[in-house]
Amino acid sequence: MADERVLGGRYRLLSLLGRGGMGEVWRGVDELLDRPVAVKLVRAERGGSDEAAARFRREARVTARLAGHPNIVILHDFGRESDGSVYTVMELVAGRPLADVLRESSPLPVERAADLMSQAASGLGAAHAAGIVHRDVKPGNLMVIGERTGLYGGTLKVLDFGIAGLTASEQSRRLTQTGRVLGTPLYMAPEQVRGERVGQAGDLYSLGAILYQMLTGEPPFPGDDPLTVLRGHLRKTPRPVASLRPGLPGPLAELVDALLAKRAEERPASAEEVRERLAPFAVPRPSRPTVGPDTGGSLPVPRTLPYTEAAPPPPAARGGDRTELRLLVERAQEAAGEGRFAEAAAQLRPLLPRLRAAFGPDDPETLRARRREAYLTGKGGAHARAAESMEALLPDILRVHGPRHPETLTVRYYLATNAGRAGDHARAARVHAELLPDLAAVYGPDSERVLTTRLYLAFETGEAGEPGRAVEVLDGLIPELERVLGADHPTTLRAHHYQAAYLGHAGDPAEAARRYRKLVARHVRVFGEESPETVRVAAHLRRWHGLAKRDRPKA
């Protein structure tokens, strides 16, 4: 059965979320970390497996460089199976594509359109600063999560960097070979239509086309014939957005016109400029309930400047040529992309002092390389060493970026993860507890990332020998999981499993058995009686029922 397939020895496929021209997207669970994931899978029999593998490897590598920016979907892993199937593993976000929002609600209120596009510009600005051009920005690749009604659009995340990094010659060759245009005609920049090199300005044109549709209800050049649409991008001027949306603020209409300029050099200079020009029209988001001390409430759309500002001039290169070092780092990343994690970490380790000498100890490239080396060390199984490397990196990351920068949040998360896997559960629990207020401030207390981290905190607390305290954490968490994610969501069910287990470990096996009995019934309803999830929970029920029966006073 499909839901019994496990990829890479850890990613179990649970239910099909969607199917497209190349492959499928599945809801799954990472059985190593006990977290829900989304898995994009291209089966070998669908053809083009070599090209698909190259595309997935490229997407994994470029997305990993963005270090968990709040407006970019996190890509956790990449792999290839022995049968030729390839897959990527991403965070599972409880949202829907912007395309669905526009089908139901366009045109949108000015404030909501500006809020969502500000976030898209923030995510793309981070990508551009890392040298990545998306090249297929469209409503289907923008995911809206935590939607609210009225003027507030929720959180927007950019996904699918699958054609990022292709050169103009590669795009032209593939168009000639396949007859397909890489990109989406309704939102494609003129230079991309011509098969020329597509830079950051191409992504900004696509943002302009989406913003035009959000404000008017239709794209700049609507139509069912792709060639007609492409000719419109090349030769025609769209109807002025102000004429289709009377009362639209003049500066906003001017921004849309500038984004849709035919010549790339006439568009705004950067995604950061776009974000700043949208900011006056996006109403500040309402404050949200706090989680723990000093969550900071809600924050505005993050500036892209931490990603786009030029770094201070590096010291004179003493550790070797910087180009050579970048190539060596890239070679290590290729090894990681092929699953050779320990080897990749070993390749990166001797480069770290050379990177410090060539770029400076506080340069983003140096810090990212240190984080990658520690991460890959953990992926290779040396969790204690990885935790120590993350611990050593953390003060430098905090000094350069502060506690709430995506790089800092990533390092703190992996420090806790590796500490827990190394058996230092008390340390893992402490780091998770310290991380939670900053995660809540950045993503909101109801975000799945915050709720999942609270679940990890409960687990590590219980494994550290405090099952009673773990139950207290779970008692407060489970109602919020049911409210936000739903009673049958895998994360909610996992929390019930931990709650029952730690009740037993706290000295109440009868209550543990009672909770597991209810949990088995729920698993049968959700997954089926013979599913692996149900079988595992039933085994826990038998264990705790036996312990409760043994401890029952005899008459």
C-alpha positions, 0 to 999 in steps of 0.5 A: 500500500502507498501509505506503507512506503518509507523513503530514505528509511525514515519518511513514511508516506501517509496520504496524497495531497496532489498530483502534477505533470512531473510527480506527486506531493504527499503528506508524510511523517519523519519517523526519526524526528516524529514530525509531519512533512510534505514529500514531493516525489517523482517516480522512476516510471514517470520518465526523466528521472535523471533530469528530475534528480538534478532539479531536485538536488538543485532545489534542495541545495539552493533552498538550504542556503536560505536558512529558514527565512520566515517567508520561504518554505523550509526544505529538510532533505533530498534523496533518491531511491534504488528504483530511481524515484527522487524526492524532496522533504519539506515542512508541511504547512497548513495553508493553501496556494495564493492561486486558490485565494485569488480564485475565491476572493479577488480583487483583494483589499489593498491592505491585504494585497500589500501585506501578502506581496510585502512578504513575498518580496521579503522572501525573494529578497533573501533568495536574491541576496544568496544569489538565487533567482526563482524564475517561476514566481506565480500564485501557485508557488506562494502558500498562504498559511494562518489566513485571517479575514478582512485586511490581514492576509496571514503568512505567505511563504515562497516555495518551489525553487526547482528551476532556480539556478538555470542559465539562459543557455540551459533554458533555451536548450530545454525549450528547444528540446521539449517545446515547453517554456520554463516558467508560467506564461501569465507571470513571465518577464519579457526577457524570460519569454525571449530565452535571455538571462533572467535576473532578479528583475525577472522575479520582480516582474512576476511579483508585479503581474501577481500584484496586478491580478490581486488588485484588479481580479485578472492578470495583466494579459489574461487568456487561455492561449499561452502564445498570445499571453507571451506576445502580450508580455513582449509587445503590449502594455496592460490596461492601467491598474488605476483605470481598473481599480478606481481610487487606488492610491497613486504610489501603489499604481506607480509601483505596479507600473514600474514592476511591469516595465518591459525593460529590466533596468526600468523596474525597481532596483531590488526586492527590498525596495518593493517591500519598502514601497508596499509597506505604507499600504499594509495595515499593521497586523493585530497583536496576538496572544503571548506564549511565555514571557516576552514573545514580542507580540506580532512583528512587521514583515521582516526586512530583507536587509539582513540578507541583502546588505553588503557585508563589510569588506573582507580582510585580505585573503590569506587562506586561499583564493575565495573562488576556490573556497566557494568551489570546495564548499559547493563540492561538499554540498554536492556530497551532502545532496547525494546523502554522503553527510559524514563525508561532506562534513569532513570536506567542510571541516578543514575549510573553516579556518581558511574561510575565516581567513579569506572572508573574516570570522563574521562574514555570512559565508563563514558562518553559514559554512560553520552551520552546514558543517555542524548540521552535516556532522549530525546528519552523519550520526555524530550528534554529540559533536554536532551539538558542540559545534552548534554550541560554539557557533551560537555566540557568534551568530547571536553577536552578528544577527541577534536572537530572532534572525533565521540563521540564529533560530536555525542554529538554536533548533539544531543545537536542541535536536542534536543534543536530544539525539545524543542523549542530553535530553535536559540540555535539549529541553533547556534550549527548546524552552529558551527558543520558544519565545523568539519563535513565537515572536517571529512566527506567531504563537499559533504557527505550526513551528511553535506548536511543534517545538512545544511538543519537542520540549515536552518530549525532551522534558519527559526523556530527561526524567521529568514525566510529570512536568512533560504531562503538564506541558502537554496538557496545555499544548493539546487543546491548542493543537486541536484548535489550530491543526485539528484533532486528527492531525498527526502532530495532535495524535503524537502529542496524545501518545506522549501524554499517555506514555508520560502519565504511565512513566509518572506512576499511573499505568491505569490512566496511561492504558485508558488514554491509549485505548481512546487513542487506538480507537482514534487511529483506527478511524483515521488510519485504519486498523492495519496501518503501521501507526495504529499497530504501534499505538496498539502495542503501547496499549498492550504494554500499559494495560499489562503493567496496570493489571500487574499493579492492580491490588489483589482481592 
